[in-house]
Amino acid sequence: MKKTLSIILCLAMLLTTVAVFASCGDTKSKVKVFTEYELTAEKYAFAVAKENTALKDAANELLAELKANGELEKIINSFFDGSATFAYENPIANPPTGDARDDYLVVATNAYFPPFEYYEGVKLTGVDMKIASLLAEKLDKTLYIYDMEFDSVITSVKEGMADIGMAGMTVNEERLKTIDFTTEYYESAQVLIVREDDTVFADCKSADDITAKLSAQAKTFTVGTQNGTTGYMFTAGDEGFGYDGFKNLTTKGYTTGALAVLDLANGVVDAVIIDKQPAIMIAESTNK
């Protein structure tokens, strides 16, 4: 009897587990991006230590060359439309140290930000990574891409663990207090992502409408975004960066924008705010 009861209980637990996973799959929704309504205006550049003027000058010279011959636009467009073929694998497993360090250009990034930096299998690719390879070539150095959390990129450059930060990074006055930037190479904006069946923002016709809707939500309304980014500051508020935020609602930080969008699709958060082009690409991937 005990054996029979145990079998029945095991079967019941198995059926419950299957039902839970089935339920999770059923709740996943497609998402949509409000691409036309830009909540911020910002420009990307590469971060370098204030004392590293030689590297800044070399990077600026490269960017000027790429802009002048039209190659920068070609690089950006190739990653936006999926025609790019560049991918890079680090030649060594760990960041270089000791005497070998001078032979490398160590680039700090967060490789979960397509199309600027992301993985294809074990290789790294993206707009910034392609430019990083060209900079390493210009400097006659071997490229090492140091993948880390986004909010560690500036610190790693400032403290010398990396030579340059290339991570779809916005230039602003607060960051300029501790780090320097190259010339800007791309203009971006923060945008809103919601589930396709969303009703909260359904009648929004402008960025101001979206802001008004966000301001009207209760604390139970949760917006997901990536830690350390402009989207997080815009949502949670950051006085140093000039963002009041939305104290009325809840901001949930993630290590990557992709994780935030996945939680949105699964109903864990109510909306996501991240950079525009990554938002488009992550949404496309999530909806497959």
C-alpha positions as CSV (number, residue, x, y, z in Angstrom):
1,M,0.0,0.0,0.0
2,K,2.8,2.4,0.9
3,K,4.5,1.6,-2.4
4,T,1.3,2.3,-4.3
5,L,0.8,5.5,-2.4
6,S,4.3,6.6,-3.2
7,I,3.8,6.0,-6.9
8,I,0.6,8.0,-6.9
9,L,2.3,10.9,-5.1
10,C,5.2,10.8,-7.6
11,L,2.8,10.9,-10.5
12,A,0.8,13.7,-8.9
13,M,4.0,15.7,-8.5
14,L,5.1,15.0,-12.0
15,L,1.8,16.2,-13.4
16,T,1.9,19.3,-11.3
17,T,5.4,20.1,-12.6
18,V,4.3,19.6,-16.2
19,A,1.3,21.8,-15.6
20,V,3.5,24.6,-14.2
21,F,5.9,24.5,-17.2
22,A,3.0,24.4,-19.6
23,S,1.4,27.4,-17.8
24,C,4.7,29.3,-18.0
25,G,4.9,28.7,-21.8
26,D,1.3,29.8,-22.2
27,T,1.9,33.1,-20.5
28,K,4.7,34.2,-22.7
29,S,3.5,37.1,-24.9
30,K,5.0,38.8,-27.9
31,V,6.4,42.3,-27.3
32,K,6.4,45.5,-29.2
33,V,8.7,48.6,-29.2
34,F,7.5,52.2,-29.4
35,T,10.4,53.0,-31.9
36,E,8.9,56.3,-33.0
37,Y,8.6,57.8,-29.5
38,E,12.1,58.6,-28.2
39,L,12.2,59.2,-24.4
40,T,15.8,60.6,-24.4
41,A,18.4,61.9,-26.8
42,E,22.0,60.7,-26.4
43,K,25.3,60.1,-28.1
44,Y,27.7,57.1,-27.9
45,A,31.4,57.4,-27.6
46,F,34.3,55.3,-26.2
47,A,35.5,55.7,-22.6
48,V,39.2,56.2,-21.9
49,A,41.2,57.2,-18.8
50,K,41.8,61.0,-18.5
51,E,45.5,60.5,-18.5
52,N,45.5,58.2,-21.6
53,T,45.6,61.0,-24.2
54,A,47.6,59.0,-26.7
55,L,44.9,56.3,-26.9
56,K,42.1,58.9,-27.1
57,D,44.0,60.6,-30.0
58,A,44.4,57.4,-31.8
59,A,40.8,56.4,-31.4
60,N,39.6,59.9,-32.6
61,E,41.9,59.7,-35.6
62,L,40.4,56.3,-36.5
63,L,36.9,57.5,-36.1
64,A,37.6,60.5,-38.2
65,E,39.0,58.3,-41.0
66,L,36.0,55.9,-40.8
67,K,33.6,58.8,-41.0
68,A,35.4,60.5,-43.9
69,N,35.6,57.4,-46.1
70,G,32.1,56.3,-45.3
71,E,33.3,53.1,-43.6
72,L,31.7,53.9,-40.2
73,E,28.2,54.1,-41.7
74,K,28.8,50.8,-43.6
75,I,29.9,49.1,-40.4
76,I,26.9,50.3,-38.5
77,N,24.4,49.5,-41.3
78,S,25.9,46.0,-41.7
79,F,25.2,45.1,-38.1
80,F,21.7,46.7,-38.2
81,D,20.7,44.7,-41.3
82,G,22.4,41.5,-40.4
83,S,24.9,41.4,-43.3
84,A,28.0,41.8,-41.1
85,T,30.5,38.9,-41.1
86,F,32.9,40.0,-38.5
87,A,33.4,37.9,-35.4
88,Y,36.3,37.7,-32.9
89,E,37.6,35.1,-30.4
90,N,40.1,36.2,-27.8
91,P,43.5,34.5,-28.4
92,I,43.9,33.9,-24.6
93,A,41.5,32.8,-22.0
94,N,42.1,35.5,-19.4
95,P,43.0,39.2,-19.6
96,P,46.8,39.7,-20.2
97,T,49.1,40.5,-17.3
98,G,52.8,41.2,-16.7
99,D,55.2,41.8,-19.6
100,A,52.6,40.7,-22.2
101,R,50.1,43.4,-21.1
102,D,51.7,46.1,-23.3
103,D,51.2,44.0,-26.4
104,Y,47.4,44.0,-26.0
105,L,44.5,46.5,-26.5
106,V,42.2,45.5,-23.7
107,V,38.6,46.6,-24.4
108,A,36.0,46.5,-21.6
109,T,32.4,45.8,-22.8
110,N,29.1,44.2,-21.8
111,A,28.5,41.7,-24.7
112,Y,24.7,41.5,-24.4
113,F,23.9,44.7,-26.2
114,P,23.2,43.9,-29.9
115,P,24.0,45.2,-32.4
116,F,26.9,47.0,-30.7
117,E,28.3,44.0,-28.8
118,Y,27.1,40.4,-28.5
119,Y,28.1,36.8,-28.9
120,E,27.8,34.5,-31.9
121,G,28.6,31.2,-30.3
122,V,31.8,31.8,-28.4
123,K,32.9,34.6,-30.7
124,L,32.3,38.3,-30.0
125,T,30.8,40.6,-32.7
126,G,29.0,43.9,-33.1
127,V,29.6,47.5,-34.2
128,D,31.9,48.4,-31.3
129,M,33.8,45.1,-31.5
130,K,34.5,45.6,-35.2
131,I,35.8,49.2,-34.5
132,A,37.9,47.7,-31.6
133,S,39.6,45.3,-34.0
134,L,40.4,48.2,-36.3
135,L,41.8,50.2,-33.4
136,A,44.0,47.3,-32.3
137,E,45.2,47.0,-35.8
138,K,46.0,50.7,-36.0
139,L,48.0,50.4,-32.7
140,D,49.7,47.2,-33.9
141,K,48.4,45.4,-30.8
142,T,46.5,42.2,-30.2
143,L,42.8,42.7,-29.2
144,Y,41.5,41.3,-26.0
145,I,37.8,41.8,-25.3
146,Y,37.0,41.9,-21.6
147,D,33.3,41.1,-21.1
148,M,31.9,42.3,-17.8
149,E,28.7,43.9,-16.3
150,F,28.0,47.2,-17.9
151,D,28.2,49.2,-14.6
152,S,31.8,47.9,-14.2
153,V,33.1,49.2,-17.6
154,I,34.0,52.7,-16.5
155,T,35.6,51.5,-13.3
156,S,37.8,49.0,-15.2
157,V,39.0,51.8,-17.5
158,K,39.6,54.2,-14.8
159,E,41.6,51.7,-12.7
160,G,43.6,50.4,-15.7
161,M,42.1,46.9,-15.9
162,A,41.1,47.8,-19.4
163,D,42.4,50.4,-21.9
164,I,39.1,51.6,-23.4
165,G,35.4,51.0,-22.8
166,M,33.4,50.2,-25.9
167,A,29.9,49.3,-24.8
168,G,27.3,51.5,-26.5
169,M,28.1,54.1,-23.8
170,T,26.3,57.5,-23.5
171,V,28.4,60.6,-23.0
172,N,27.2,62.8,-20.1
173,E,28.6,65.4,-17.7
174,E,28.5,63.0,-14.7
175,R,30.6,60.4,-16.4
176,L,33.0,63.1,-17.7
177,K,33.9,63.8,-14.0
178,T,35.8,60.6,-13.8
179,I,36.5,59.4,-17.3
180,D,37.2,60.9,-20.7
181,F,35.5,60.1,-24.0
182,T,36.4,59.9,-27.7
183,T,34.5,61.8,-30.3
184,E,30.9,60.6,-30.6
185,Y,30.1,58.0,-33.3
186,Y,26.4,57.2,-32.9
187,E,23.2,58.9,-31.8
188,S,20.7,56.9,-29.8
189,A,17.6,57.2,-27.5
190,Q,15.7,55.3,-24.9
191,V,12.4,53.7,-25.9
192,L,9.6,51.8,-24.3
193,I,8.8,48.1,-24.8
194,V,5.5,46.5,-23.7
195,R,3.6,43.3,-24.4
196,E,1.6,43.3,-27.6
197,D,-1.7,43.1,-25.7
198,D,-0.8,46.2,-23.6
199,T,-3.6,48.6,-22.8
200,V,-1.8,51.0,-20.6
201,F,0.1,52.7,-23.4
202,A,-2.2,51.7,-26.3
203,D,-3.4,55.3,-26.9
204,C,0.0,57.0,-26.6
205,K,0.8,59.2,-29.6
206,S,4.0,60.8,-28.4
207,A,7.0,60.5,-26.0
208,D,5.2,63.0,-23.7
209,D,2.1,60.7,-23.6
210,I,4.3,57.8,-22.5
211,T,6.0,59.9,-19.8
212,A,2.5,61.0,-18.6
213,K,1.3,57.4,-18.4
214,L,4.4,56.3,-16.5
215,S,3.9,59.1,-14.0
216,A,0.3,57.9,-13.5
217,Q,1.2,54.3,-12.5
218,A,1.1,52.9,-9.0
219,K,4.0,51.3,-7.1
220,T,2.8,47.9,-8.3
221,F,3.7,48.8,-11.9
222,T,7.3,47.6,-12.6
223,V,9.6,48.8,-15.3
224,G,12.6,46.6,-16.2
225,T,15.9,48.1,-17.5
226,Q,19.6,47.4,-17.5
227,N,21.7,48.4,-14.5
228,G,24.0,51.4,-14.9
229,T,22.4,52.5,-18.2
230,T,20.7,55.7,-19.2
231,G,17.4,53.7,-19.2
232,Y,17.9,52.8,-15.6
233,M,18.7,56.4,-14.6
234,F,15.7,57.7,-16.7
235,T,13.4,55.3,-14.9
236,A,14.7,55.1,-11.3
237,G,16.0,58.7,-11.2
238,D,19.6,60.0,-10.8
239,E,20.2,63.5,-9.7
240,G,23.8,63.5,-10.9
241,F,22.8,62.6,-14.4
242,G,19.8,65.0,-14.5
243,Y,17.0,62.4,-14.3
244,D,14.1,62.8,-11.9
245,G,12.8,59.3,-12.5
246,F,9.4,57.9,-11.6
247,K,9.2,57.4,-7.9
248,N,5.6,56.4,-8.1
249,L,6.4,53.1,-9.8
250,T,9.0,50.3,-9.3
251,T,12.2,50.0,-11.3
252,K,13.8,46.6,-11.6
253,G,17.4,46.4,-12.7
254,Y,18.8,43.6,-14.8
255,T,22.4,42.7,-15.8
256,T,21.2,42.7,-19.5
257,G,18.3,44.2,-21.5
258,A,17.5,40.8,-22.9
259,L,16.7,39.4,-19.5
260,A,14.4,42.4,-18.8
261,V,12.5,41.8,-22.1
262,L,12.2,38.1,-21.4
263,D,10.6,38.9,-18.0
264,L,8.3,41.3,-19.8
265,A,7.2,38.6,-22.2
266,N,6.6,36.2,-19.2
267,G,4.6,38.8,-17.3
268,V,7.1,39.5,-14.6
269,V,7.4,43.2,-15.3
270,D,5.0,45.6,-17.0
271,A,7.3,47.4,-19.3
272,V,11.0,47.8,-20.3
273,I,13.0,50.9,-21.2
274,I,16.3,50.4,-23.0
275,D,18.3,51.8,-25.9
276,K,16.5,51.9,-29.2
277,Q,18.4,49.6,-31.6
278,P,19.1,46.9,-29.0
279,A,15.4,47.2,-28.1
280,I,14.4,46.4,-31.7
281,M,16.8,43.5,-32.0
282,I,16.0,42.0,-28.6
283,A,12.3,42.2,-29.3
284,E,12.7,40.5,-32.6
285,S,14.6,37.7,-31.0
286,T,12.1,37.4,-28.1
287,N,9.2,37.2,-30.5
288,K,10.6,34.3,-32.5
